[in-house]
């Protein structure tokens, strides 16, 4: 049982580390306005765009949301490992 508890604690630590790396990436991601300037929507119209410091604000926010979703999943997995590990006596 002690080995199982130790393994779960290590898996929780690794999951938390992965979540941290993913959240750092979400904070650093930036989609440049030049990367999205020629993209048309389904109707063939150029969509409205907010440009801040050379980056496309909306496209950047969408990409940050994707990275945040991955990080939240990793954090949830880490929490499950930690919770199960705490339930094991010893």
Secondary structure by P-SEA (a helix, b strand, c coil): caaaaaaaaaaaaaaaaaaaaaaaaaacbbbbcccccccccccccccbbbbcccccaaaaaaaaaaaaaaaaaaaaaaaaaaaaaaaccc
